[in-house]
Amino acid sequence: MSSPRRRGLPELDVARVQRWCAAQVPEHLRGEIRVECAITARHLTICECRPPWREDFGPEWTRFPIARLHHTKTTGLWALYWRDRNLRFHRYQPLDPSPRVQTLLDYLDKHADPILLGIGGRGRARRSCGRRYGHRMMR
């Protein structure tokens, strides 16, 4: 597997997104659910990962794409994309592309847009995530 830099993605940005993903789920629930990012040449796809729920499906966790962070090498800009019901990604228009991937992560942390399935969001989304996964949230 080649490094993100050889693929065209800035290594520090990839590491920043991986840390952000790991911080989305409390430690005690990581055996039930994880948020990870899949790395390709031009984008990072944020995925919700679940353990196998049937033995005949094998030991692999299921990965469900939620959002995509697309990097354009020529401009150095990151753009946020949302996934539709057909698993196609579309640019998220309310947020302009940014040279800093942290700007996109901050946006995900602060906004609870249902189109992004409640990832991030320190308010409503994070509390509903707590109810969704059956644990008590601190207010």
C-alpha positions in Angstrom: 0.0 0.0 0.0 1.4 3.4 -1.0 1.5 6.3 1.3 -1.1 9.1 1.1 1.6 11.6 -0.2 2.4 9.3 -3.2 -1.3 9.1 -3.8 -1.6 12.9 -3.8 -3.2 13.5 -0.4 -1.3 15.5 2.2 -0.1 13.1 4.9 -0.9 15.5 7.8 -4.4 16.0 6.6 -5.0 12.3 6.3 -3.7 11.8 9.9 -5.9 14.7 11.1 -9.0 13.0 9.5 -8.1 9.6 11.0 -7.8 11.2 14.5 -11.2 13.0 14.0 -12.8 9.7 12.9 -11.5 7.8 16.0 -12.8 10.5 18.3 -16.4 10.2 17.0 -17.2 7.1 19.0 -16.6 6.7 22.8 -13.9 4.1 23.7 -16.3 1.7 25.4 -18.5 1.4 22.2 -15.7 0.8 19.7 -16.4 -3.0 19.7 -19.9 -2.2 18.4 -19.3 0.7 16.1 -16.4 2.7 14.6 -16.0 5.7 12.3 -13.1 5.3 9.9 -11.8 6.8 6.7 -11.0 4.9 3.6 -8.1 6.5 1.7 -8.0 6.7 -2.1 -5.8 8.8 -4.5 -8.0 12.0 -4.3 -10.4 11.6 -1.4 -11.1 10.3 2.1 -14.4 8.5 2.6 -15.8 8.6 6.2 -17.5 5.3 6.9 -19.6 3.9 9.7 -18.3 0.4 10.5 -20.2 -2.3 12.3 -19.1 -5.8 13.4 -20.5 -8.9 11.7 -24.0 -9.5 12.8 -24.3 -13.0 11.3 -21.7 -15.8 11.4 -22.2 -16.8 7.8 -21.2 -13.2 6.7 -17.7 -13.8 7.9 -15.5 -11.9 10.3 -15.3 -8.6 8.3 -16.9 -5.5 9.6 -19.4 -3.8 7.3 -18.4 -0.3 6.1 -21.1 2.2 5.2 -20.0 5.4 3.5 -21.3 8.5 5.1 -19.4 11.5 3.7 -16.4 12.2 1.5 -13.6 14.7 1.8 -12.3 15.4 -1.7 -8.9 16.9 -2.3 -8.0 18.7 -5.6 -4.3 18.6 -6.0 -4.0 21.5 -8.5 -5.8 24.0 -6.2 -5.0 22.4 -2.9 -8.7 22.7 -1.8 -10.7 20.2 0.2 -14.5 19.9 -0.5 -17.2 18.1 1.4 -19.5 15.6 -0.4 -22.6 13.9 0.8 -23.9 10.4 -0.1 -27.3 9.8 -1.6 -29.4 6.7 -1.3 -27.8 5.2 -4.4 -24.4 5.5 -2.9 -23.4 8.4 -5.2 -21.6 11.4 -3.8 -22.6 15.0 -4.4 -20.8 18.2 -3.4 -22.2 19.7 -0.2 -23.2 23.2 -1.4 -23.6 25.0 2.0 -19.8 24.7 2.6 -17.2 26.2 0.3 -14.1 24.2 -0.5 -11.2 25.1 1.9 -7.4 24.8 1.8 -7.6 23.4 5.3 -9.3 20.0 5.9 -9.8 21.0 9.5 -12.3 23.6 8.3 -14.5 20.7 7.0 -14.0 18.7 10.2 -15.0 21.7 12.3 -18.1 22.2 10.2 -19.0 18.5 10.7 -18.5 19.0 14.4 -20.7 22.1 14.7 -23.5 21.4 12.3 -26.2 18.7 12.6 -27.3 18.4 9.0 -29.4 15.3 8.5 -28.0 14.8 5.0 -24.7 13.9 6.7 -26.5 11.3 8.9 -25.6 13.1 12.1 -21.8 12.5 12.0 -20.0 15.0 14.2 -22.3 17.7 15.6 -21.8 18.6 19.2 -25.4 19.4 19.7 -28.5 17.6 18.5 -26.6 15.0 16.4 -24.3 13.8 19.1 -27.1 13.5 21.6 -29.3 11.5 19.2 -26.2 9.3 18.4 -26.1 8.5 22.1 -29.7 7.4 22.1 -29.2 5.5 18.8 -26.3 3.5 20.3 -27.9 3.0 23.7 -25.5 4.8 25.9 -26.0 7.8 28.2 -24.7 11.1 27.0 -23.3 13.9 29.2 -24.8 17.3 28.6 
